[in-house]
Amino acid sequence: MTGRLFIVALALPVLFTALVVADVLRNRGSARETIELTEREVALSTGSDDNSGMTAWVVWAAESEAGERWARPDTLRALGFDLTPGVSDSTPARRNVRQLQRRAYIALELREGQPTRSRLVPVDASPDRDVLRAKYPDGRTHLITAGFIGLRPVPGPGGTSSLEGYLVSIDPRGIHVPAQFAPTLRQGSARDRRFTLSVRYGSRLEPWIVNAR
């Protein structure tokens, strides 16, 4: 009996490792093209020494910065938001912003010439990731990931208000930086650091870094 338990104890780590490797390979099997993100779209989080891990946090332009409303009413309704008007002008905003955030799939476009800090701008959302992958097939210009959408009121003329959807966060937002790329990203001061990360998103929308320069 003791011998069997010993064999099981030895086999479990091997089995777990095999399952993790299989999951990673499955995610990377149908990966989209590489998207190039710079210090404008990524904030680096580092430890206190060279042996600490590093994480790349994706940054996107807020809707107010980009100057556009990208989440259309039909999109918000498809995600489960109730946009039904109330009795008075102030009622819809006051009631609807209390709705829970909705998990969705998000498309962000990498725009050259974008005046905001980040060139990544949210452009679409859907409850179906395959719809977005088909609508925005070029992984070099469009990043598709999971995330959360919220509602907020927008003041209008004459004391009225309307509702708009906004991107609360993406999931995952942080991307692990492999150890071989960390020295390149630690060069220079944090304020003046310039870099480009080559990132790919797999079939399960889990990203990984393939190069850093």
Beta strands, then each sheet from edge to edge (+ up, - down):
strand 1: 35-38
strand 2: 42-46
strand 3: 54-58
strand 4: 102-110
strand 5: 120-126
strand 6: 142-155
strand 7: 161-171
strand 8: 174-176
strand 9: 196-201
strand 10: 207-212
sheet 1: 1+ 9- 10+
sheet 2: 2+ 3- 8+
sheet 3: 5+ 4- 6+ 7-
end
